[in-house]
Amino acid sequence: NKMERDILSPDATGEQTVVCLDDLETAISFPAGTIGENFRLDIWITNMTTEQQEATEKKPIQAPLDKLNAKAWIFVIRNAKGEEQPEQWLKNDATIKIAYDPAYIAAQGWSEDKLSIYYWRATTKQWVKLGGKVDPNNHTVSVKVSYLHKYYTVMADTAEKVKEGFISVRTDPKVFTPRRGGREVQNMKLSIVFEKPVEKYVVRIYDLKGNLVYRVERSGEYGNGEVFWDGRDLSGYDVPGGVYVYKIEAGGQVYSGTIVIAR
């Protein structure tokens, strides 16, 4: 297992794992071919900041009974030079498994079967739902991600589905300028929570003439998905600025939306 400050390398031939040093159970695993550039990662447990506590009042989150002791998991990401980064892109899916204490969950007034993993979006000061698969026997929630954020948490919610087959779909940010500004605004992240686990899902992005510019296929076995787009087409070329349509296909259902590239 990788421990503190070992470098995570694109050249690794096997799975690379980082374990939270506070509980030795929360972990992220990177299969071979997942990492696109060298970086370091440490995971710690912390209390939510005041801003993060206040954001737990927003629906569909079920507000915790004891906000002051609400926990978050901090992912400290550093590049190869040791400089801290707010986010990190991945070439493929990694699996985050967060271990929770059932007594803590009960004290917050939450039911284990309603738990989801969320990430913190600092630019809009809100928790974004990633969903996930709850394992009540081992007291863990697992999600597939292709992007790393600085803060994660586990909370319960009262989510209604936005469309048949989909609990929630979120673009972050909806308008972006590739490779300009901080990492948190130069890639578009699409976070999807499915109504139930799906073997696979496909995301396609089209221009307004209907031309396919990007496509990615991933596993939806944990009932969630997260992909990112850097504004390049399938050949690796930058696409022009403008409006683009994304379509998510999963389990025979389709969800569509729009995103904007500003250049």
N, C-alpha and C positions, 0 to 999 in steps of 0.2 A: 504493500500500500504506500502511496505517496503521502508524506507528512509535510510538516511546515516548510514552505519555501522551496521545495523541489520544483524544477521547471517541468511544465507539461509540454511535450514535444509533438509536432506533427509527424515525426519520424518513428514514433513508437509502433512496434508491430503487435503489441498486445493491448489489453484494456488498461487504462490509467484511472486510478481512483484517488479522490481526496476525501478524507474523513474529518468530521468536525471534532476538534480536540476537546471540546467541552462535554460532549456526551458519548463520543466514540461510536455512535450509531447513525447519526445523520451523515449522509455521504453523497457524493456525486461521482458517477462512473462514466468515463469517456471511452467508448469502443475505438479500436484502431480506425483511423481515417476521419475521426470527428473533429480533431483540432487542426486549425488552419495556420496558426502562428504561435510561437513560443510565448507562454505566460506562466505566472505563478498564481496560486490560489490558496488562501487560508479561509476556513469557515469557523465562526464563533457564534455563540448565543449571546444576545444582548436584550435590553429592554427597549421597547419602541420609544422613539422620540415623541415629544409633545405633539408635533405635527402629525406623526403617524397614528398616535392615539386618537386624535380628533377625527382623522379620516375613517376610523372604524365605525363612525356613526352613519356613514353613507350606505344606503341600500345598494345591492341586495345583502350586504354584510349584516349578520346578526350581531349587534353591538355587544362587546364583552362586558360582563358584570364588573370586572376588576381591571379597568383600563390601565391603571398606573403600573400594574404588573404584567401587562401584555407583552409577550415575547416576540422577538424577531431573530432571524438568522442572518448574520452579516457575511457576505462573500467578499473578502478583500482580494481584489484582482490587481496584479502588478505585471507590467510588461517585462520583457527580457532585461531591460535596464534597471528594473526595480521601481519604476514610477507607477503610482497608483492610477488605475483606470476605473471609470464609473461603470463600464459595461464591457462585454467581450462577445464577439460573434463566433459561431462554430460552423464547421462545414456540414455537420450532420447532427443527429439527435444524441444528446447525453441524457442520462437519467438522474434526476434529483430525488433522493429519498429522505424525507424529514421525519425524524422520530419524535413523537409527542408523549407527554405524561398524561394518562387518562384522568388523573386527579385534577391536573391543571385545566383540562378541557371541561370537566364537570363543573369546576369552580367558576368558569367563565360562562356557564349556562348553555354550553354547546353540546350537541349530540354527535357522537363519533361518525355516524353514517352521513352527516351533512358537511363534513370537513372538506376544505379545498386549500390548495396552496395558492397564495397571492404573491405578486412582486410589487415593490414600491416604485411608483413613477414620480420622481422628484419634480419634474417640470410642471406637473399639474397637481401635485400633492394628493395623490390618490393611490389606493391599493387596486391593482388590476388582477382579476381572477385568472388563474391558470387551470384550476380544477384538479384532477388527479384521481388516483385509485387508492382508496382507503383499505388498509389491512388491519382489521380490528384485533386480530390475534397477536400481531407483532407491534401494534400501535405505531404504524407508519403511514405516510401518504407519499405516493410517488407520481412524478410527472415526467414527460418527455419534453426537452427544451432544445432549441438550437441557438439560444442566446442566453448569456448570463447577465443578471442584474445584481445590484449591490445588496439589496435587502429582500428577504423572503419572509413570509409568515404563514401560519396555519390558522384558519378561522372557519366558522360555520356561516352559512348563508341561506337565504330563502329564495333561491333563484327560480324564476319562471323561464320557460324556453322562449327564445326570440323567434324561432321558426321550427317547424317539424324537423327533428334530428339535431337541433343546435340549442344549447343552453345560453351560450354567449359567444360573441365574436367581437374582437377589439383590434383596431389598428392604432399603432403608436409609433410615430405621430402620423396623422392623416395627410399632412403636407410636409414633404421633406426635401432637402437638397443634398444629394449624395456627396460624401467626402468633404462637406463644408460644415464648420461648426463642431461642437463636441460630439462624441460618439453617440450620445443619447438622442441626437436629432438627425444624424446623417444616414441612418438605416431605418427602414420601415419594419416594425415587428407586428406580426399577425398572431394573436393569441385566440385559440379556439377551444371551447368546452363543448363536447358532444353530449347528446342525451344519453348515449350508452357507448361503451367501447366499440371501436370499429377496427377491422383488420388493417385497413389502410385508408388514407385520405389523399386527395390530390388538390393542390392549389395551382391554378392557372391565372396568369395576368395577361390581359389583352390591351392593345391600344384602341382608340375609338373607331378605327376602321375594321376592328375585328381580328387583327393580326395577333397571333400568339407571340408574346415577347419573353415570357418566363414560365417555367413549370417545375414543380417539385412534388415528389410523392414520399409520404412518410407513414410510419405506423401510428395508429390511433388506439393501441391496445390498452392504454391507461385512461381512455375517455377524454384525452386532451391533445392539443397540438400547438406548437409554436414554431413559426418559420420567420425568416427575415429576408428582405430584398434590399439590395444595395443599388438599385437603379440600373443594373446591367442586363442586357438580354442574354439569351442562351449561348451566344457566341462570345460573351464577355465584353461586348461593346456598350458604352453608355447610351441609354435611350434618350430621346428629346424630352424637354419639359412638357408638361401637359397633364391631362386627366387620363387615368388608366382604370380599367375594370378588373377586379379580382373575382374569381369563382372558386368556391370550395366545394368539392364533391366528396361525400362520405355516406356509405350505407344507402346508396340510392337517392340521397337528398342533396340539394344544391343550395348554397347561400352565396349571394353576390353583393358586392359593394364597390365603392370607388376610392381611389387614392390619388394624390396630386404630387407630381414632381415639379418643384420650382427651381429653375436654373438661372 
